[in-house]
Amino acid sequence: MLEKGSFDSLEDAQTELFDYIEVYYNRIRRHSALGYESPEKFEQIYNQNELLILQSKLSV
């Protein structure tokens, strides 16, 4: 997150913190609303289920 040891401005610090939370941390942390899965894992499971549903409809 902090590579140079300090930020040039408050705006730089806020941007870096926002990027860390929204881009990195929230993508890997477990969310109770998602059955305690990370968003990435939840999306993977969701997409697999959607593919299985589509495949079953095509094979009927």
N, C-alpha and C positions, 0 to 999 in steps of 0.2 A: 504494500500500500504506500508507504512512505519511503521513497528511494533516496532522496538527497538529504534527509535529516530535518528539513524544515520546508515550509510552503512559502511561496513568494507573496501570496495574498490570502485573505480570508476566503475569497471566491475560489481560489485553487484548492484550499482545504475542504470547502463544502463540496466541490465537484468530485474530488477524490473520495471523500466519504460516501457520497451518493453512489458513485460507481461501485465501490466496494460492497455496499449493502445491497443495491438493486441488481447488479450484474453478477456478482460472485456469491455473496453470503445467502441471499434469498433463493438462489438456484439450487443450493446444496443442503440447506437446513430442512429438517423435517417439519411439516405443517400438520397440525391436528385436523384441519379441515380437509386434508387429502389423505386421511387414514394413516397419518404419521409417515408418509412417504415424502421424499423431496419432489419438487415440481418436475424435475427432469425424469425421475423414475415414474411418477404419476402419469406424465404425458406418454412415456414409453408403453406403460401398461394399457392406457386408454387407446393408443394407436394400434396396439396389437389386438385388442378386443374389437375395435372397429374393423380391422382387416379380417378377422375371423367371421364376423357377422356378414361382411360383404361376400366373402368366399362361400359361406353357407347359403346365401341367397342366390348366388350364381350357380351353385351345384344342384339346386332343386329343379 
